[in-house]
Amino acid sequence: MSYEALFEEEGNIFGGTPSGKFFDIMRVGNQNLVEDEITNIMQRLAAMEILLTETFGECDEWEDKMILNDYDRKDELASKTKSLFIEHTGNIVTRNE
């Protein structure tokens, strides 16, 4: 099986989409692990926002750049988003075993 199979929308090895499986795990996983992972995601997001503000200035400035990149780089954004769903789902599942 190729790595690309992980990113197929329906009928992939997980029986659904990466985001669907992530939300399934969020609902049925050990809630302490789910909360820890969400906390880690928020801390990572906060760190990225701090770095973006240091690099590009106030929030409005880099949000404008982000919106423009969203339209220019939709495929890259979709691929990275799916990859992050898989990563964070894996983080919860592996700690739950």
C-alpha positions in Angstrom: 0.0 0.0 0.0 1.3 3.4 -0.9 1.4 6.4 1.4 -1.0 8.2 -0.9 -3.7 5.7 0.2 -3.8 7.4 3.6 -5.1 10.6 1.9 -7.9 9.2 -0.2 -11.2 10.5 1.0 -13.5 7.5 1.1 -12.7 3.8 1.1 -9.2 4.2 2.5 -7.5 1.9 4.9 -9.2 3.7 7.8 -12.7 3.2 6.4 -13.3 7.0 6.1 -11.6 10.3 6.0 -8.7 11.3 8.2 -10.8 14.1 9.7 -13.7 11.6 10.3 -11.4 9.2 12.1 -9.9 12.0 14.2 -13.4 13.1 15.3 -14.4 9.4 16.0 -11.4 9.1 18.3 -12.2 12.5 20.0 -15.7 11.1 20.9 -14.7 7.6 22.0 -11.1 7.8 23.1 -9.8 8.1 26.6 -10.9 11.6 27.5 -7.7 12.4 29.4 -5.6 11.5 26.4 -8.0 13.5 24.1 -7.7 16.5 26.4 -4.0 16.2 26.5 -3.8 16.1 22.7 -6.1 19.1 22.3 -4.0 21.0 24.8 -0.9 20.1 22.8 -2.6 21.2 19.6 -3.6 24.6 21.2 -0.1 25.1 22.6 1.4 24.4 19.1 -1.1 26.8 17.5 -0.2 29.5 20.1 3.5 29.1 19.5 2.9 29.4 15.7 0.8 32.6 16.2 3.6 34.1 18.4 6.2 33.3 15.7 4.0 34.6 12.9 3.4 37.9 14.9 7.1 38.2 15.5 7.8 37.6 11.8 5.0 39.4 10.0 3.7 41.9 12.6 0.2 42.2 14.0 -2.3 39.5 13.5 -4.3 41.3 10.8 -1.2 41.4 8.6 -0.3 37.7 8.7 -3.9 36.6 8.6 -4.2 38.5 5.3 -1.2 36.7 4.0 -2.6 33.4 5.2 -5.9 34.0 3.4 -4.1 34.8 0.2 -1.9 31.7 0.5 -5.0 29.6 1.1 -6.3 30.5 -2.3 -3.0 29.9 -4.0 -2.0 26.7 -2.2 -5.3 24.8 -1.7 -3.8 21.4 -2.6 -0.9 21.9 -0.3 -3.2 23.1 2.5 -5.5 20.1 2.1 -2.7 17.6 2.1 -1.1 19.2 5.2 -4.5 19.3 7.0 -5.1 15.6 6.3 -1.6 14.8 7.5 -2.1 16.6 10.8 -5.5 14.8 11.3 -3.6 11.5 10.9 -0.7 12.6 13.1 -3.0 13.7 16.0 -5.3 10.7 15.7 -2.2 8.5 15.9 -0.9 10.4 18.9 -4.1 9.5 20.8 -4.4 6.0 19.6 -0.8 5.0 20.4 -1.0 6.5 23.9 -4.4 4.7 24.5 -2.9 1.2 23.9 
